[in-house]
Amino acid sequence: MSRVKFGQTTYVTSFHKLWPHLMFSLNSQEKKVLIFIAIAALIGIGLKFYQKHIGSTPKISDLNTATYNQASKININTASEEDLIKIPGIGPEFASRIIEYRQTQGPFSDIEDLKKVKGIGEKKFEAIKEFITLGELK
C-alpha cells in the first residue's frame, strides 16, 4: 500500500481502501449518475439472461406451416364457433360469419374461399392460413 501526499492531504492508492473515500467525496448528482449506471448494467445483465434462457423459445407466429401437423389445424368446414374462436385473430363475430357462409354456400372447397367471408381480406387470411385446414371433402 502506498500513500500519496498533496499539500496537507494524504491519499491511499490501494483501491479497496480508496473506494470509500471516493464515494463520500462525490456530490449528490455524481452519486445519482453512478447509481443509474449500476442499474443500467443490472438491467442489461437481466436482459441477456432472459434472451439466453427464456427468450430463445420459438413463438407460434415464428413457426412456419411445415411445423404444424394436420391434427393441430382447425378444419373450417366442420369447426364449431368455439373451435373457430381458437384461431388467432378470429373472434365470435368472424366465427359466426364463417359458419353462416358455410351454411349458405356449402363447405369451403379451397382454403382461399375463406376470403369470400365478409371482413376476411388478404391480410387476415395470411395471418390465419397456417392455423386452418379443409380436412377431407366428401
N, C-alpha and C positions, 0 to 999 in steps of 0.2 A: 504494500500500500504506500503510495507516495502522496505527498501534500504539496500543494502549490500555494504560494503566498503572494497576494496582490495588495499592497498597502498594508492595512491593518487586518484584512480578511484572509483566512486560510481556507483553501478548498481541498476537499478529499477527492482524489481521482479514481478511487475504486468505485465502479458503477453501483454495486449493491448498497454502498453507503452514500453515494451521491444522489440516488433516486429520491429519497425522502426530502432532501434539501431542494431538489428541482421542483417537486410537486408543491411544496409550500411556498416557493418563490414565484409561482405562476399567478397571474391575476385571474379574475373570475371568467373573463372571456376566453383566455387561453385554456383554462380547465374545461370549459364547455366544448371547445374545439377538440381537445383530447378525448373527452367522453364520446363526442359524436363519431370520431374516427374509430374508437373502440367498438361502439355499437354497430357501425357500418361493417367493420371486419367480422363481427359475430353474425350479422345477417348474411354476409357473403359466405361464410363457412356453412351456415344453415342451408342456404340455397344450394350449394354444391352437394351437401349431404342429401338433400331432397332429390336433386336431379339424379344422383348416382343410385340411390336406393329405392325411391318411390316414383319419381317422375319417369323412369325408364319403362314402366309398364305400358304397352300399347293401348291406345284408346280405340273403341269400336269404330269411330269415324275414320281412324287412320288405316284400318284394315281394308283390304280390297275384297272384291266379291269372291275370289277364289278361297278365302279363308272360311267362308260361311258354307256349311253343308245344307243340303236341301231341307233337312228337318228343322233347322233354326229359322228358316224363312217363313213368312206368313203367306198362306195361299189366299189371294184376294178374291177368288171365286167361291170359297167356302167359309171364309172367316166371319165370325160374329163381330158385332160392333166392339165388344170388349177386346177381341183379338186385334182388330184394326187399330184401336187406340194405342196399342203397344208399339206400333211403328212410330219412330221418332218423327215429329212434325205433323202427325195425323191426330187430330183431336176428335171429340164427339161429332162436331159438325161435318168434317170431312168423312168420317166413318159412315155417318148416315147417308151422305151423298153417294158414297161408293156402293153401299147396299141398295139404295134407290136406283142407281144406274144399272146395277146387276139385275134387279127385279124387272125393270122396264125393257132393257136392251138384251138381256141374257148374259151368260158368262163372258168374261173377257177372253178373247181368242188370242190376243197379243198383249204383252206387258205394256206396250206403248199406248194401248187403248185407254189406259188409266188417265191419259192427258185429256180425254174427252169429258171427264168428270169436271163439273164447274169448279173453278178455283185451283185446279191442279195443272200448272203450266210446266214448262221445260225445267225451270229452276227447282221447283218442288219435286218433280219427277226424278231428276238427277240425284236429289238428296235421299230419296226413299227407295230407289230401284234395287239397291243391294239388300234390302230387307224383305222383299216380296217375291213371290213366285206365282205361277198359274196352276201348278200342280199338273195332274193328268186330265186332259179334256176327254169327255166321253162322247 
